[in-house]
Amino acid sequence: MAELDWPYRDVPGGLGGTTTYGEQTQRSRILALRTSTGAAVQVSRRFSLGASAGVVYIEDRLKAALCFSKSGRARWFQNLAPSGGPMALVRPDFGAQFRLATKFTIGLAYRPPTVVHANGHASRNAAAQLQVLAGGFALVDPTFRYDVEVRTTIPQTVSAAAEWQALRLRLVGGIDWTDWSDAFDELVIDLSNGSNPAINSVVGSTSMRDVVPLRWRDQFVPRAGIEFARPSISRSTPVTATPAAPFLHLR
């Protein structure tokens, strides 16, 4: 569960470059619940394969500015307030483990990408934008509403790790690769079923699409750990305390 409010100052833009909604408060709220089950099979004495699948339930609410950048005549629209509804998706994982020696093991894991289709709505008052157009646009109803679909991709990940056991010491190291550059290269936003006829006439349609460039880069995350097991005392063996001998004894 997560919730965050943060301030946003709308910079001048839109048609004519002077339209702004000033200071606004944006809000993000998300609830995610994940269940998972898995199974593994030992192919040989040294080699094992496994897989798991998790059902993820996500419910999100987002109140935020959305400034179009590549929507042609709709470029002057600013500050929509999209809000997503609940959704459920399945995320699988696959893994393999190979014991090279008695005390040395390596493992590989792979999680494929998952496409998330978030559906919601966007509504706003476009009075500040329509006044810039002047003429008859200053008299039309400035409120509007759109159905919104935003497609995002949870990136694929590949993990590799190794473990070495020596007496009571265990060393573990690994590295994760996340394919952010593919998943978050751009964000596609589709709006449909526009409710305002005047705005639809300017746009030329009841729907429009915007593509927000993200240009994320891949990430490599190394990990390392060490574990030391203390020697344990068997309960079946009685422990007797012996008093220490004095350094000097005088009669």
N, C-alpha and C positions, 0 to 999 in steps of 0.2 A: 504494500500500500504506500502511496506517495501523493503528496499534495504540495503545490508551490504557487505562491503569488509573487509577481515581480512587476516593477513599473516599466512602462514603455512610452517613449516620447515619439510621436509620429512626425517625421521630418516632412517638410513641404514637398509636394509632388503632384501627381495626377495631371489632368489636363491644364496646361498653363504653368505648371510647376509651383503653384502657390497654395494648393489645398492641403490642409493639415487638420487632424483631429486632436492635436495637442497631447497632453499627458493622459495616459490610460493605464488601467491595471489589468494585467493578463493573469490567467489562472490555468493551471494544469492539474488534473486529478486522475489517478489511475489505480485500478485494483486488478491484480493478477493472481490467479490461483492455478497451481500446477500439480497434477498427479502423474506418477510415473510407475511403470512396471517393466521388468527386464528379465532376461534369461541368458544363460551361457552354456556352452558345451565344450568339453575338453576333447579336442580332436586327437591329441596324442599326449604322451607324458610331459612334453615341453610346450605344447601349443594349445591355446584356447581361443574361442571366438564368442562374442557376446553382442547383444542388441537390446535396446530398450525403446519404449515409446511413451511420450508424455502428452496428455491432453491439457491444453492451456486455455483457461477462461479469462478473457480480458474485458474490462469495462473502463472506458476512458471518457473524460470530459475535458474539453479544451476551449477556452475563451481567449482568442488571440487575434492579433492583426494579421491580415493576409494581403500583401501588396502584389498585384499582378505585374509580371515583367515581360511576358511573351504572348499576350492575348490580343494583339492587334488593337482594334477599337475599344476593347475592354480594358486597356492598359491603365486608364484613368480611374478605374475602380480601386478603392482601398478599404481596408478594415472590415473584412468579413469576420464572422464569429463562428467557425465550425465547431461542431460537437458530435462526437462519435458514440455509437451505441455498443451494447455487449456483443462479443463474438467469441468463438471457440475455434481452436486450431490444434493440429497434431504435430508434434516435433519428435522425430526419431533420432536415435544415436546408434552408432556401430563402433565396435572395438575389437582389438586383437591383442593377445599377450603371448610373448615367446620367452621361455626361460633358456638363455644361452648357456648358463652354468648353474651350479647348485646355488650360488649366492648372487647371481646377476640376472636381472629380468628387464626386458624392454616391452613397451606397450605403445599402441597407436589407437587413436580415436578419431571418428569423423562425424560431424553433424551437418547434414545438407541444408541448403537455404530454404527458408519458408516465406512465402508471399502472404502478406496480411492485407485484406481488403477491408478498410474502415469506412463505414457508411454513416452519414449524419446529415446535418443541415447547416446552412449559413444564412444569416439574416442581418440586416443592418439598415440604417437610415442614411441615404445618400444625398441629403439636402446640400451639404457643403460642396459636393461634386457637381450637382445639377445647377446650382447658382452660377458656377463658373461658365456654364454653357449659355446662360442668359436666355432671352427670348421666352418661348413657350415652356421650356424645360423648368423654369423657375416656379411654374404653377402646377406641375404634375406631382403625383404622390411619390415621395422619395423613399418609401419603405419597399423592401424587396426580400425575397427568400429563394434559396436554391437548395436542391438536394446535392450533397457532396459525397464523392467517393475519392479516397486517398489510398493509393497502393504503395505500401512500403515492403521492403524485404529484410527479414532477419538474416544476416549473412551466414555463409557456411564457415565452419571452423575445422581445423586440423590440429590435433595435439599429438605430441610424441614425448615419451618420458622413459627414464631408466632408473632402476633401483639396484643398489649394491649393499649386501648384508655382510658385515664383518664382526664376528663375535657379538658384542652387545651394541654395536654401532650400525645404524642404517642410514645410508645416504640416498637421497632422491633428487633428481633434476629433470627438467622438462621445458618444453617451449610450445606455445600456442600461436597459431596463425589465423587471423580473422580477415575475411575477404571484404573489407569495407568498401574498397574502390568499386567493386561491382554492384554491391547492394545500395550504396548511398552515393551514386554518381549524380543522380537527379531525382527530384520528387515530382511526380505527376499528380495533378489535382484536376478532377473532372467535376464541373457544375452542370446541372440539368434542371429542367422544369422551372425556369425562371418565372416568378409570379408577377413582375411589373412589366406591362406592355410597352411603356415608354422606354425603359431601359433595354428591353428586348429589341426595340426598333433601332436603337443606337448600336447595339452589339450585332444585330443582324440575325439573331437566333435566340432560342430559349435556353441554349446551352453553350458552354465554352470550356476550354482546357488551358491550363497554365502549367508550365514546366519550370520548376525552381532548381537552379544548379546548386549542387552540394559539393561535389568533387572531394569526397573523403579519400583518405589513403589507407592502404593495408596496414595492419598492426601485428608486430611480433612481440609476444610477452614471455620472457623467460621466468622460470620458477625454480627454486631450490629449497631443500629442507634437510634437516638432520634430526635423528632420533636416537636417544641413548637410553637403554633399558638398565635400570639398577638391578644388581643381584638380589634375589629374593631369598628369604630364610624359610626353610621348610617347617611347617607347623608340627610335623611328626618328630622333629628333633628338639628335645628340651634344651633350653638355653640357661646355663648356670652362670651367675655373676661371681667372679673371683675377685676378692679385695686385693688392691695393689699393695705390694710389699713396701715397707717404709725404707727411705734412703739410709736412715740411721736409727739404731735401736740402742738405748742405754739402760743398764740395770741400776 
